[in-house]
Amino acid sequence: MNLTDLRPVAGSKKKKFIKGRGHGSGNGKFAGRGRDGQNSRSGGGTRPGFEGGQMPLYRRLPKRGFHCLNSKDIVAINLDALNVFRAGSVITVEKLQEKGIINNPRDGVKILGDGELTKKLTVQVNAFSKSAIEKIEAAGGKAEVV
């Protein structure tokens, strides 16, 4: 076999489809848009959600509550969940994911002070409650905000 004999697999190379290049191209004259109407014009069409002047669905449905766009989605973990780690280890968000304590860190991880910590650990996450910091330091560990 020579390099000159190599060919791409049949069907793997597809020719780019060019519109509006005459009848012989298979998609000339109206270029697949049809003859008349709003969508046949350049710049034609409507915005997303437009229902032809009917009151659109997003305006018909009731709105409830308040959604703050600046709020963060923080994952909270209780202190006693950290007892699965060996004494003296450094705990990061990645290690919490590896152990299966959290699935998705979202915007950050916060350690809460519920439960007891029995080991000396260095915990490096986004936030701590005051009681969690006290309990980690009482066990001889460190609470570091990343």
GIFENVEN-V165271 format. One record per pair of residues at least 12 apart in sequence whose C-alpha atoms are under 10 Angstrom apart, sorted by the first residue. I is the first residue (numbers start at 0). J is the second residue. Records with the same first field share a line. If there is no record, write none. Layout:
I->J + J
This chain:
17->30
18->30 + 31 + 32
19->31
70->106
71->105 + 106 + 107
72->104 + 105 + 106 + 107 + 108
73->104 + 105 + 106 + 107 + 108 + 109 + 125 + 126
74->101 + 102 + 103 + 104 + 105 + 106 + 107 + 108 + 109 + 110 + 125 + 126
75->101 + 104 + 107 + 108 + 109 + 110 + 111 + 126 + 127
76->95 + 100 + 101 + 108 + 109 + 110 + 111 + 112 + 113 + 127
77->109 + 110 + 111 + 112 + 113 + 114 + 115 + 116 + 131
78->109 + 110 + 111 + 112 + 113 + 114 + 115 + 116 + 117 + 127 + 130 + 131 + 132 + 134 + 135
79->110 + 111 + 112 + 113 + 114 + 115 + 116 + 117
80->95 + 100 + 110 + 113 + 114 + 115 + 116
81->95 + 98 + 100 + 110 + 114 + 115 + 116 + 117 + 118 + 120 + 122
82->115 + 116 + 117 + 118 + 119 + 120
83->98 + 100 + 118
84->98 + 118 + 119 + 120
85->118 + 119 + 120
86->117 + 118 + 119 + 120 + 121 + 140
87->118 + 119 + 120 + 121 + 139 + 140
88->118 + 119 + 120 + 121 + 122 + 140
89->119 + 120 + 121 + 122 + 123 + 140 + 141
90->120 + 121 + 122 + 123 + 124 + 142 + 143
91->108 + 121 + 122 + 123 + 124 + 125 + 143 + 145
92->104 + 107 + 108 + 122 + 123 + 124 + 125 + 145
93->124
95->108 + 124
106->125
107->124 + 125 + 126 + 145
108->123 + 124 + 125 + 126 + 127
109->123 + 124 + 125 + 126 + 127 + 128 + 131 + 144
110->122 + 123 + 124 + 125 + 126 + 127 + 128 + 129 + 130 + 131 + 132 + 142
111->126 + 127 + 128 + 129 + 130 + 131 + 132
112->127 + 128 + 129 + 130 + 131 + 132 + 133 + 134 + 135
113->128 + 130 + 131 + 134
114->131 + 134
115->131 + 134 + 135 + 138
116->131 + 134 + 135 + 136 + 137 + 138 + 139 + 140
117->134 + 135 + 137 + 138 + 139
118->135 + 137 + 138 + 139 + 140
119->135 + 136 + 137 + 138 + 139 + 140 + 141
120->135 + 136 + 138 + 139 + 140 + 141 + 142
121->135 + 136 + 139 + 140 + 141 + 142 + 143
122->135 + 140 + 141 + 142 + 143 + 144 + 145
123->141 + 142 + 143 + 144 + 145
124->142 + 143 + 144 + 145
125->143 + 144 + 145
126->142 + 143 + 144 + 145
127->142 + 143 + 144
